Amino acid sequence: MSIIEIKHVNKGYMLGDEKVPVLKDINFSVEKGEFVAILGPSGSGKTTLMNIIGCMDLLDSGEYYLNGRAIHETTEKDMTQVRNKEIGFIFQNYQLISTYNVMQNIIMPLLMRGMGHKEAEEKCQEIVKLLSIDHRLEHRPNELSGGQKQRVSIARALASEPAILLADEPTGALDTVSGQEVLKLFGKLNEMGNTIVMITHDLKVAQAAKRIVKIVDGRLSDYDGTYN
């Protein structure tokens, strides 16, 4: 079953009076339970593709189905609901609220969706044990290492039980050891059945995934062992 199905997608942006193409006839699918890396250098279009996959931007033409829903036929207002329900975002810079402790950062999206405080806390407790940060629940982001911050970001993403985890350069702000630990954690989460799409410019990071596709000059292709 395809969680993501992208067919002949094109996307460009206006530069003055001219429209500059960024994504060119993209075809891409992700099956449930896959761990896929999208590998591309700066300026390749990978961020734009991530924004399309993450329902943060509209495509110009083509079709995009996410968990069976036709995103290309969805309004921007409805896209927000789809994004909140179906996608767990993991960002390079963590995007944690500095005045909140670990538990508050993790349960905030759940509370915003109407979940009761007790239920949200119980769900948080389960996830932080899985991610080995249960001893940090009362700490604020400035009291955590980079690796711990990223684990909190992952926990927040997992808490909503999304269809996919979408990770944007998840090791970009981490040292080598912490980065490797996060990638091992992704492998563990994937083995548990989570579908993961990871965006990266780093081949070594991409190799942690089960499948690699590469994007160069706005065109997507299977990774063939070469990467510039």
Secondary structure, DSSP 8 states (H G I E B T S, - for coil): -EEEEEEEEEEEEEETTEEEEEEEEEEEEEETT-EEEEE--TTSSHHHHHHHHTTSS--SEEEEEETTEEGGGS-HHHHHHHHHHHEEEE-TT----TTS-HHHHHHHHHHHTT--HHHHHHHHHHHHHHTT-GGGTT--GGGS-HHHHHHHHHHHHHHT--SEEEEESTTTTS-HHHHHHHHHHHHHHHHTT--EEEEES-HHHHTTSSEEEEEETTEEEE--S---
